[in-house]
Amino acid sequence: MKQKIFIGKPYLSHTLTHVSVNCKICLPWTKNMEPDEPGYGAEREFILHYTVPKKFGGDKYLVSERADAFVVAALPQAMLHGYDIVCEAPISERLYFQLTTMQIPAVENYMKEWRSVGIEASVSHERLESAGAAGLAFTAGIDAFYSLKLLTETKAERYRPDYLVFLKVGSTGSKGGKEEERLFQLRMKRLKKFAAQYGYQLLPVTSNLIEMLDEKNVINHTYRSASAALALQKLFSVFYYSSGLELTDFAIRHDSCGAYDLLTLQSLSTENTQFYSAGLASSRYEKVKAVSEYEPTYEYLDTCLKDREPDCGCEKCIRTRMELYAAGALEKYHKIYDLNYFRDTFGEQMDLIERKAMKGRKKPMYREIYRSFRQKGLSLEEYHPPEVRKALEEENRGRELGPDDLPWQNNRAADAAKQQI
């Protein structure tokens, strides 16, 4: 018999300072468990919540009339394991239609890891009363800052972001608990300072969603973020989620839900809230160039997966430093990055970039770094010790990139590259 996820009726709860919309979800439990472990897949109850500060009007804007947010939150888990979803509360008719005729069939057809599932729920086409605001999911990274710059410059005033929304749904920690909360508060402190200095409304939305889902953020971050926005459908008529890739990289892939955001965000839109993939028309390099000319980023750009230490060795920091260097703008970010550390570890960082770029279509951001280095006429070959060079040459034989994409084939002196760092 096929197992199911049961989603109850959402309800509001209050503290002195915050308002939450909650929902009891009964699901086969797999979080932090091995398939052969006793109790794996046994039904367990979980109270999922989305919480906002009272000062933002949570009573008026959190949605308890629909189960939309909770269905979207549970969908990745359901499709990964083949669980049908049963809802006690109604869901938006548009969401039901798009999930059952677009999202679920497309993902199941193109990803062997995800399975087709059914949704049992009543539907409603009635629009909820809404403030009609526009929100932008904001983390202060390259994509988010590019979206902010792009959207605040549009002549379409109703589509300019009214709120920068900082979501605690997994990007600040894959396991939840104290570490996720610590990183969230650390980043929240910096975002508050930025918002106050530049006159933006910053809305934090917290959730315990990460404690229920058992997959990495990269596999389902779009679903997580959209679910939080759908909990606030009575506030947002427009919600932007920044694209991490460009249109030419569209693909329905298990290892990157961002690669098919264009499909997902359309499918998750409702009668009340329309999602948009912001920045979709621009390449990563174009975004980096634009952001590097946006003064607020010189102090507030935050790309770190950890604590944003100046000499952090996380992959995102390495990639962003290289992107900014390729754009000729790294010096502008001396408040954020330790440039001496960057110079001293340049070769090691390029080892990572090269290996990622060789994966071709799966790592398009690294591919762009290579192209920009090649356009500068810079060779990186001499930075590698012989054993690394040999391994790269062997790996290069089966690469997905074309010869024009590989900067080590350019024979200019590597010393010229180091002089420009």
N, C-alpha and C positions, 0 to 999 in steps of 0.2 A: 504493500500500500504506500502511495506517495506521501511523504511527510509534508507538513504545512507550517507556515508562519501565521499566527493569529494576531491581529492588530485590533486592540480595543477602541473605546471612545476616548478621544483627547479631552483633557480637562485642565483648567488653570489652577495654579497654586501661588501663594504669595509669601514673601518674607517682608521685613521692614524696608528693604532696599531694592528687591528684585521681584520680577514676575516670571513664571515659567508656564509653558504648555507641556503637559506630560501625557504619556500614553503607555499602557501596559502592553508589552509584546511578549507572546509565548512562542518560542522558537527552539528548534533542535540546536543544542549548544555545542559549539566547536572551538570557541575562543581559547587560545593557548593550550590546546589539547592535540594529541596525536591520534590518528584514526584508529589505532589498535588499543587506545587507552580506555579503561572501563568508564562508562558514562558518556563517551563520545557520541554526540547526536541525540542524547536524551533531552526531553523537553524541559525548558527552564523559563521562568518568568523574568522579564527585565523591564524596568521603568525607564523609558527613554525620555529625556527632557531637552527643551531649548529655552534658554533663560536670557532675559534682557533686564537692564536697570529700569526701575519704575519711572525715572525721570523722562524716559523716552516714550512713555505712554503704552507700556506693555499690555495693560488691560484692554486698550482699544485696538491694538494691532496684532497681537498673537491670535492665531486661528485655532479655535477648538471645534468649529463647525465642520471641518473637513479632516480627513486622515491623510491628505496629500503628502505632507512632510514625512510622515512615518512610513508610507508606502515607498517613497523614493529612497529613504534611508535603508530600508530592508531589501530593496531590489537587488543590489549586488550580491548579498548573502544568499538570497533566494536563487538567483540564476547560477551562481557558482556551485550550488549543491542540488539544484533541481527541486526546490521547495515551492509549492503554490502559496499564494498570499490570500488570506481571508480577512476581510475588514468588517468590523461591526459598524463603523461610521461611514457615511458616504464619501466618495472622492469626486473631484471635479470631472465633469464629462469629457472635456477636452484632454485632460491628462490621461484618463482611461483609454480614450480612443487612440491617442498617439503612442502610448505604451504598448497596447495590444496589437496595433497594426503597423507600427514603425520600429520602435526601439527594440522590443523583445525579439521580434522575428529577425531583424537585421543583425543584432549582436549574436543571436544563436546560430545564424547561418554562417557568419564569418569568423567566429571564435570557437574553437573546439572545446575550450575550457569552460564556456558558459552554456547553460541549457535553457530550453524553452520552459516557461512557467505560466500558470494561469493566475488571474486576479479575480476573486469573487468579492464584489462590492456593489452597493447601489451607487448611482451617479447623480450629480446635480449640475445643471448648466447655469444656475443662477449666479450672478456676480455678487461678491461680497462688497459691502461698503468699504471704500478704500480712500486713503489720503492721497493716492496718486503720486507718490514720491519715486525718485530714481535712486537706486543704491549701487555701489561699486564694491565688490569684494576686494579688500585692500590689505596687502602685507608689506608694502614698501619695497618690493623687489623690482627688477627691470620691467617685467610685463605690467605690473600694477601701476608703476609710475608712468609708463608710456600711455596706458589707458587713461589715467587721470589727466595727463597733459592733452591727449587727443580729445577727450570728452568735454573738458572745460572750455575748449576753444571752439566747439561747434556753435553754429548760429541757431540751432534748434534748442531753444532754452529749456523746454520741458524735458529734454533728454540729458541735460547736464546733471551730474550726480548731486543729489541733496545730502547723501550720507556716504561716508567711507565706512564700510562694514568689516570689522575684524572678527573672523570666525574661529572659534575653538572647536574644530571638528576633526582634528587629527594631524594637521600640518605642524603643530608644535610638539608632537610626540606620538610615536606609534603604539605606545603601551598605555597611555593615559596615566592617571595617578598624580603623584606629587611632582614628578619631573615635567610632565606636560603642563601642569599648572604653573610651575616655576618659570618655564620658558614663555608661557603665555603672558604672565605678568611682566616679565622682563621686556618683551616686545610691546606690550600695551603701554608701558611707561614711555617708551620712545615715540610711539605713535601719538600718544596724547600731546606730547611736546610739539610734534610736527603739526598736528591739527590745530592746536592753540596758536601757534606762530603764524600759520597761513590761513586761518579762518574757516576750517572745515568742521563739520559735525562728525564725530567718530562714534559709531555705535558698535559696542562689543556684544557678540552673541556667543554664549557658551553652551556646551552640550557634553553629555557623557557618551556620545555615539561611538567614540573610539573603543570604549570598553565592551561594545557589543560586536563590532565587526572584526573579523580575523584576517583581513588581508592588508597589504601595505597601502599607504596613502596613494601611491602612483597608480594603483589599479582602480581606485574608486573615488578620488578626491572630488571630481565634478559632481557625482551623485551626493556626496556628503555636503558640499557647499550649497548645492541647489536645495537640498532638503531643509537646511537652515533658513534659506530665503523664503521657501514656501510656508514656513511657520509664521512668516510675517507678511502674508499676502494682503492683509488689510492696510499695510503701510506702503508696500512697493508695487507699483504698476509696471516698472521697468527695473530689471536687475542685470548688471554686467558682471561677467566672469572673464577674466583676462585670458586670452589664448596664449599658450606657450609655444605653439607651432604655427606654421603658415599653411595655407590651403593646399599647397603641393605635397604636404606631408600627411594629408588626411588618410587614415587607415583605421579599421576596426581591429584593434590589437589588445590582447590581454595585458601586456606589460606597460601600456600607456593609455589610460582612458582619455587623456587630453588630446590624443591623436584623432578622436572622433567626437570632439566637443560640439562641432557644428550640428551633428545629428542629435546628440544627447540634449543639448540646451533647447533645441526646438521641441523635442519630444516631451521635455519636462515642463514646458510652459503651460499655463492655465488660462482660464477666462479672466483671471485677475492679474496675473504676473507674466510678463513676457521676458524671457531670458535672451541675452545677446552675448556672443563671443567677441569681446572687445579686442581690437588690434589684430584681427584675423588677416587683414589685407597686407600686413607688413612682415618683412623678414626679421629674424632676430637681430641681424646686424643693423638694419634700419632702426629698430627700436633702441638699440644700444647707442647709436649715434644721436638720436633725438633726445634720449634721456640724459646723455652727457652734456647737452646744452641747456638742461633744466636745472637751474641753480639749487632748488630745494634738495636735490638728490646728493649734493656734495657733502651734506651732513647726515641725511636721513636714509640714504639707500641701505637696505638691509637684505642681504642675500644669504645669510649664514644659516646652516641647518642646526647649528649649535648655539653658542653664546655671542656670536659676532666678535670674537677676539681678533685683533689686527692681523695676527699671523695664523689664523685658523687654516687647517688643512683639509676642510670638508670639500667635497666635490663641487658644490655650487659656488663657493668662494673662489676656488681655483679657476673654474670656468669663467666667472664674471670678471675676475682680474685680467685674464687673458683677453676677453672680449673688449674690455675698456682700453687695454694696451693696444690691441689691434686697431681700435678706433682713434688712437692718439690722444686719449683723454684720461689715462690712469692718474696722472699727476694731480688732477682736480680732486681726487678722492683720497688725499693724504690723511684726512681726518678719520677715514674708515679703514684703509689698508696700510699696512707697514710696507713701504716701498723698498726698504733695504732687504727685508725678508723676501719680497718678491724677486729681487735681483739675485739674491743668494741661492734661491731654490728654483730658478727659472727652468733649468734642465729637467728636474724631477717633475715639475708641473707639466712640461711638454710631453713627458712620457705618458702621463695619464690622458692628455688631450689627444695624442696620436692614436693610442689604443682605442679610445672611444670613437674617434673619427673613422677608423677602419671598419666600424660596424655599419657605416653607410646610412641607409634609410632609417635605421633604428635610432641613430644619434645625430639628427640634422643640425643641432646647435653647434656641435663640434666640427661638423663639416664646414660651417660658415666661418669658424675661426681659422681653419686652414686656408680657405679661399682668400680671406683678408690678408693673411700673412704672405701668401703667394703674390698678391697684388702689390704688396710692399717690396717684393723682391728679396725677402729674407729667407735664409737657410737656417734650419735648426739642427742639421745633421751632426755638427761637431759637438753639440751638447751631450750626445749620448756616448756612454762607454761602449766598447766593442761588443760585449755580450748583448747589450740592449739593441744596438744597431742590427746585429745579426738576427735577433728575434723579430725585430720589426720588418726586416727584409723578407724573412720567411712568411710572416703573417701577411705581408703586403701582396704576396703572390695571388692570394685568393680574395683580395679586397673587393668591396662593392663600389668603391669610388673610381672615377675616371682619372687618368694620368694628370689632368690639369688641376685636380683638386689637392694634390699632394705636394706641399711646399718643400719637402726635403729633396725633391728632384731638381730644384733650382740650385745652382752651384755658386751663388754669391757667398762671400765670406760670412761665416756666422758671427764674426766679431762685429760686423756692422749691425747685426740684430741686437747684440748686447749693448752697444753704445746708445741705442735708442730707447732702452728700457729705463 
